[in-house]
Each structure stands twice: as C-alpha cells, then as structure tokens.
Amino acid sequence: MDKQKLLIIGMVFPEPNSSAAGRRMLQLIQLFKEAAYDITFASPAQDSEHEFNLGLLAIQKTKISLNDESFDTFVQNLKPDIVLFDRFVIEEQFGWRVSKYCPEAIKILDTEDLHFLRLARQDAFKKKKEFTISDLFSDTAKREIASILRCDISLIISDFEMKLLVDEFKIDSSLLFYLPIFADSNLDFVPLEERKDFVFIGNFLHGPNWDAVQYLKSAVWPLIHKRLPDAKMLIYGAYPSQKVLELNQPKSNFHIMARAESAAEVIKKAKIMLAPLRFGAGIKGKLIEAMEYGTPSVTTSIGAEGMQMNGLWNGFIVDDPADFAHHAIELYKDENLWRNAQKNGVQLLENKFAENLYKESFIAMVLDLKDNLTMHRNKNFIGQILQYHTIRSTEYMSRWIEAKNKKIPS
C-alpha cells in the first residue's frame, strides 16, 4: 500500500531556533513522520540561512508562487491526502486551489496562535485603552474564523483560545483540536550554584517581544538593577534591528546580545527568565524552554495565558512593573523559592506539555477524519458555504493578478 502523502504549505521554511512557530512546525512534522507519512514542505518564502535542513528528515522541499497557476499543476501531480496550512493567511492564498484540484484532501489549519486576538490586544495597547471582548470582532477575526470554518480541523495551541472560539464565536468543537507545543522534562539541570543573571529571548520581528524589551529597559530593569547592581540582564533574539541594538547599556548591566546560537545554552545558565509581555496570544516558546532547562520565570498574565494548570507556575505571574521587579528580586535571592519554582515547572511539563499526552489522540483524529470526511463536512455546512463563495471570489481575484503579472511591460 502506498504511503499517505502530506503537503505542508508554510509561511516560511521552519526555523526552530528562531521562534516558537518554527519549533511547533518541526514537532508537527515529527508527528506525521512517526505515522509514516510521505511529506512535502512547500512555501513561497525565500530561503534563510537559519532554516532547518528538511532533507535530514527525508522531506521534499519545494518553492511555490503566490497567485500562480503553477501551484495547480503541482498539487494535482502530488495528490496529497492531507494538506496542512501554516496560519490562516496561507489557507487564504492556497486553500481554494487545494479544494478545487484535490477536493478529497483533508485540510488542516495550524493557527499557531489566534492572530485576531493578538492584533486586537496590540491595537488596544497602542490606543492606551483597556482590552475588551468587543475588540475581537474585527475584519481579521472574520478572515481567520472563515479560514477555520473552511478547514476540516484547526489545531489550537492554547486552551484559552479553544474556549474563546467555542464560547464567544460559537465554533463547533468538532472543528478544533487542542495541540500545544510539546516539551521535554529533562531533569539534568545546571545547578543553581553555577547560574547567574537574568535572561530574555525572543524573535525581534514579533511585536510583543520588541515591546517587552523596551518595557524591561524603561520600567522594570531600573528597579531590579538598583537592588541587584551586579546582576546582568541579557537580551537575546533573532533579527535585531538597529533600534534594538541601541538599547544596549552596559553601564546599567542591560546587554543586547543579539541572536543566540543555542537557546538552550543561554537559558540553562541563567538564574531567571524575565518575560514582561503586555500583549500577544498563543503559547510562549521562551517560557516553555525556561521550564525545560529548569530556569524559573517571572511573566505577566498575558505571558502565562494558556500555559498554567490549576494555578501552577514556575515562578510568578504579575502585571504591575514594581511588583514584577519585586518578585524577580525575591526569586533571585531566595534559594527555597527558586527551587520550588523549578519543581513547579517540571510538573507543568509532565502534566500539560508532554508529547505522549496528545500524540495518539492526534493521529486517531486524523484517521477518523479520513474515514468519515463526507459526514464531517456535512455537519459543517457553514464551512461549505464559505468554501463555495471563496472559491469563486478568491479565484477570480487571483486569476486577475496572474494575468496582470504575465503582462509584458510596455
């Protein structure tokens, strides 16, 4: 019997060492590899020096083009059994083509996080207003939820976001599957005695990270530095711009270190992770990694959203800058407090983020979809309506762009 074929259409080629999104994508690839799928990874993005070598996993890497009929031929020849879209904007671009030329292919959307939630919070933050549920009902929400409805299943990374979709937007739970970032509970931690300093790590192209670094510099670090003048704040992140580098201030022990060649090396040697995120969504990779390497953290309610279990955290969750600094200092100085926080992190890893909690049920869900696809789609008639109109409206727009791009300049 031929192997089942999976086509992944990515926003970018995965960079697991640059972002949580890259790590997440590699985990999905590993799940399907273990289930013996033949995988092709396609993306319209440019190559990156930091991207993962997909050839190591025997995955076919393919470049595709936006608004180009060459994709139609590509997908018809490939005949995938499953197509996985990396975020809703990719489904918008290629979903109608998959439905038209491979109608029997299962369509899976990996949301990464709910973009409309993150953007609504960011917009409220910029306007200096309190975020409310009514802020969510935006054009971005209409686009993203339409994408969820057009797909057979959507992977949701945060249980908070699962509840939001079901309770506020009335999405049928049969269209959603909770699948967080997986984490390892490796207890071989660097001893406390060999650790020092505070660390922050994150992709600087991500708005919440850039804001967090500025906030650390202006509101939080001065309070910590006053009490712990010898401690350093080490800021690591991929793609730092000039404005990021200009925040470097060695005199106050605030150091912009740019990209970390190994996130593990810098996190496991730090004493505490600081992540004062003021807006965002999804699960924060930096906080997962902090738990994995036994590094307690201080973060905000936004930072810990979707990551707690029965109120458990590997440190403190505080939103006021003075309280944030206070708890960071106490955690840095109090050995018992620090060790207890580390233990809490291990519990969270084992009981909420371990792969074995989700792997079997995920593959079982995919197999059930394969066996009952028509019935599943019939129960989601609104999705069929959206698909019907999207194919017609989006196809004509895309065809118009194709024709425009083919015109020879006069």
N, C-alpha and C positions, 0 to 999 in steps of 0.2 A: 504494500500500500504506500502511495506517495505521501511524503511529509506534508503536513499542513503548512501553508505559507502565511507569514505575517509581513505586512508592509507597514513600517513606521514612517510617518511624514513629520519631520521635526522642524521646529522654528529655526534651530541651529543644529550643527553636529555636536553631540554631547561633550561637555567639559566638566566632568565630575569634580575636578579640583578647583573649579572657578565658582561654582554655585550649587545650591541645593537642588535646583532644577536639573542640572547635569547628573548629579548623583541619583536623583529619582529616576531619570530616564535609564541609566545604566542598570538600576535594580529591576525595572520592568523588562528590560532586555534579558537579564539573567533568569527571570521567572519563565519567560517563554522559551529560552534556550533549554532549561531543565525539563520543560514539557515537550522537547524535541521539535520545536517549530523551526522552519527554514525562514530566516529573517533577512529582509532587505530594509535598509535605512536610507530614506531619500529626504533631501532638503534643498530649498532654493538658496540657502545661506552660503556665504563664502567659507573656504577652509580657514581654520585657525591653528596656530602653532600649539595651542593648548588643548586641542580636541583629543578625545580618546581614540586610540587606534582600533577601529571596529574590526579590522582584519584579524586581530588577535582572537576574536570570538567567532571567526568564520562568517562574518556578516557582510553582505554585499552593500557597499556604499554607492549611492547614486545621486548625481546632481539633477535637479528638476527646475523648471522655469515657471514663474507666475504667468497667468493669462496666456498660456501657450498650449496649442493642441498637441504638442509632442507628449504631454503627460497622458493624454487619452490613449495614444498608441502604447505607451509604456505600461499603463495599468491594465490594458486589455491583454497584452502579451504576458504580463506577470500572473494575472488571475489570482490575486490574493484571497485567502479565506477570511482573513481579518485585516482591517486597516485601523491603525491606531494613530489618532491625530494628537499632536503635541500642542495643546492650547486651542482655544476656540477660533482664533484668527486663522489658524491653519485649516480648520474644518470649513470655515467660510470660503477659503480660497479653493480647496480641493474636494470638499465633501460632495458637492453636486456632481462633479465629474466621476467620483467613485460610485455614487448612486446610479448614475446614468449608464456607465460602462461595466460595472461589477455589482449589480443590484443585490446579489446574494451574499456579498461580503459583509461580515459583521463589522459594524462601525463602533469603535471605542474612542471616547474623548478623554484624554488625561488633562484635567483642568489645571493642574499644578497648584494654583490657588484660585479663588474667585476674583477675577480681575476687577469686576464691577464693585466688589466690596473694598478692595484695596484702593481703587481710584476714588470712590466716594469718601472714604476716610481721609485720603490725601487732600481732596478738594475742600472738605470741611476744615481740615487743619490749616490749610493755606488761607482760608477765609476767616480763621480765628473764631469759628463757631463750634458749638457742641454737635457732635455727630449724632444723628437720629436715624431710625429705620426708614423714615420717609426719604432720606438722602439716597437710598439704594435704588429707587425706581427711576433709573436713568436710561439713556439710549444704549450705553454699554451693557447694562443689565438686560435690556431687550435682546441685544445681539447674542450675549453669552448664553442666556437661558434658551433662546431659539436654537442655538447650537446643541445644547444639552438635549433638547426635545427631538432634534433631528437624528441624534445618535441612538444606538441601541442600548448603550450603557455608558455612564460617565464615572470616571474614577475621581473620588473626592478625598483629599488629603487630610482634612480636618473634620473631626466630629462636630465642631461648632458650625462649620459650613454645611454639613449634612442637615443639621437641624434647621438652619436658616432656609435652605432650599425647600424643605418639606413644610415647615410651619408658615413661612412668610410668602413663598412663591408657589406653594401647593404642587410641587413636583412629586409625582408618584415615586415612592421609594424603590419600586422595581426598576427604575431607570438609573439608580445611583448605587455605587459600590464604594464603601469606605475602605481606603487603602493608604495608610500613612507611609511616610518614609521609614524604611527599616533601619534598625540599629543593632550593633553588636554589644553584648555585655561582657567585655574583656576586663577581668579584674586585675590584670597585671599593670597597675597604675604606677606612675612615677611617685615616689614617696613625698609626703608633704615637706620634709626637710630639704628636699632638692628643688623645690618650686619657689618661684618669686614672680612678683609683678602682676599687673592686670593686662588682659588682652581683649581686643575686639577684632573680629574678622568678618569680611563680607564683600561681595561684589559691589564696587562703587557705581556701577551703572544702574543699580537698583535704588530708586528714590528713598525708601525707608532707611537704607544703610547710610546714605550720604547725610540725611538729616540726623541720624543717630550720632554720627561722628561729630557733627557741628554742635549738637546738644551736649555731648560729652565734654567737648572742649570749653564751651562757654558756661554751662550751668552746673555740671556735675564734678568734673575733674578739679577745678579750683578748690572745692570743699574737701575732696579727698587728699589732694596734694598738701593742703595746709596741715592736716593731721598726720599724713604719712609722706614726709618730704623725700624720703629715699626710694620710695616705690615708683615704678615706671608704668606709664600707660602706653602699651604697644598696639598700634593700629595696623592691621594687615588687610589687604584686599586686592582683588583683581581689577585691572583697568582704572588706576588712579589718574585723575586729570591734574592739571596744574593747580587748580583751586584746592584740590585735596592736599597736594604736596605742600602748599603754602601754610597749611595748619600745623606743620611740624614746628615744635617749640621745645627744644632740648633743655632750655633753662628751667622749664617747669616740669621736666620729665614726661612731656607729651610727645611721643615719637610716631611719625608716619613711616611705616616700614615697607609700604607698597606690597607687592604680591608675595605670598608665602609659597615657596616651592613645595612645602609639605605642611598642610593644615595640622596634621597630627603632631608634628614636631613642635609647633609653636603653642598649640593648645595644651598639650600634655605637660609642658614645662611651666605653664602659667599657674598662678595660685588661684585666680578668679577670672571668669569671663564676665564682662560688663556688656549689656545689650539694651540700652535705653531706647527701644523702638517706640515711636509715637504714632505711627500708623503702619498699615500693612495688612496682610492676610496669610492664610496657609500655615504651614509648619516651618519653623526657622531652623535651617540646617546647622547654623552655628551653635544653637542650644542643644540640638541632638548630639553634635560632636563633643560639646563640653561634657555631657553625661558619659559618652563613650570613653573619654580619656580621663574620667574621674576629676574633672575640674568644676567645682561649684560655680553657680552663676547668679547674677542679680539682673533682673529684667523687669519689664513692665507688663501690665495686664494684656496688652496687645502682643507682646513678645511671647508670652506663655499660652496664649489662646489656642485651644485645641490640643494642648500638649500635657495638661495636668490630668491627674487621675485621683479622685477623692481628695482634692486639695493638696496633693503631694507635689513638692518641687525640690530641686537640688540646690536650694539657696533661698532667695527672696524674690517676691513679686511686689514692686512698689512703683507708683507713678509720680509722686512728688520728688523733685530733684534733691531737696535736703534729706528726705527720708531715704532716697536711693543711695546717696553718698554715705549716710549713717550706717545703713545695713551693709554696704560694701566694706566699710572700715571694720565693723564688728566681725564680719565673716573673715576678713584678712587677719585679724588679731586673735580670734578665739579658736583654738585648736579643736575643742569639742564640737563647737558649732559647725566648723568646717567639715569635720569627719562625718557628722550626722547628715549634712547636706549631700556629701558624696554618696552615702548609703541610699539616700532617697532617690538619687539619680539612677543608681543601679536597679532599684525596684521599678522605676518608671520604664527603663529599657526592657526589663524582663517581662513586664505585665502589659505594656501598651505598644511597644515598638519592635518587638521581636518578630522576625520574618515568619517563624513557624506558627504564629497566631493567625496568619492570613493566607499563606501560600496555597494550602489545599483548597480552601473555600473559593479562592480567586479562580483557580483552574477549573474547579467544579462549576462555577458560574459561567465561565466561557463555554464549557462543554454543553451545559444546559441551554445556553443561547443558540448554539449550533443546532441542537436537536429540536428546538421549539421556536425558531426565529419568526416564522409567519405569525404564530399565535402571539408572541411577544410584541411584534409590531402592530398587530391589530388592536391590542389593548392600548396602544399609544397613538390613537387616531389623530390627535392634535399634531403630533410629530409628523405623521404622514401628510397632513395638510400643509405644514410648513415646508416639508421637503418638496411637495408638488409645486408650490409657488416659488420656492427658492431656485429650483432647477430652471424654471422659466425666466425669472427676472435676473438672476445672477448669471445664467448662461448668456443671455443676450448682451449684458454689460461686458462680460469677459470676452465674448466674441468680437464686440466692437473694439475693445482695447487691442485684441490680437490683430485685427485688420488695420488699426491705426499704427501699430508697431511695425507692420510689414510695409507700410507706405515708404517709398523711396523719397528722401528729402529733395525738394525742388531747388 
